[in-house]
């Protein structure tokens, strides 16, 4: 039983619900194009996008890429 009476996204009382398994289409599209252009794997392309976003100080794109990596099973590659 949960102490909170907060309603979930479904309107039922329960634990707080966060967004999970989220990928971002614009990042996926960019990664596919990069992978094809450079002849590297999709996961390697996502890592390059993540590193470039971090280096540029673009935290939104870095976070979106990280979420896309998680969704695609690429974190830790």
N, C-alpha and C positions, 0 to 999 in steps of 0.2 A: 504494500500500500504506500502511496506517495503522500508526503505531507502537504505538497502544493496542490491547490485547487485550480491551478492554471489550466485553461483549456488548450488542447493540442490543436494542430491544424485541422483535424477532422471534427473538432467540436467536442471531443470526449475529454473527460478529466483524466490526466495522467502525467507522465514525466514530460519535461520540456523536449520538444522535437526539433532537431537541427536538420539542415539540408545535407544530404549525403549522396555519394556517388554522382557528383556533379562534374561534368566536363563542359568545356566552352568551345562552341563551334568554330569561332574565329581562330582559336589556338590550334585546334585539330586540323583545320584547313591549311594553316601556315606550316604546321609540322609535316603534313603529307607532301606539300609542295617542296619543302626543304629536303626531306628524305629522298624524294625522287630526284631532285636536282643534284644532290651531293652523293647519291648512292649509299646512303646510310640508313640505319633502321629508324622506325618511327620513334622509338624511345630515345635514341640518340638525338634525333631532331628536336624532340621536346626538351631534352636537357640543354641543348645549345640555345634554344629560345629562352629557357629559364635563366641561364647564365647571362645572356645578353640583356635581358630585362633587368636583372639585378645590377649589372654593371652600369646600365643607363639610369638607375634609380627609379625605374617604373615598377613600383610595388604592386599595383593592380594587375599588370600583365604577369608579373612573377607569381603572384598568388593564383591567378587564373590558370597559369601553366602548371603550377604545383597540383591544383585540383584535377586538371586534365591528366596529369601523370598518374595520380592515384586512381582515377576512374579507369585508365587504360592499363593498369598494372605495371607501370613503369617506374615507380618510386624505388630508389635504391639501385638502379642500373648504372 
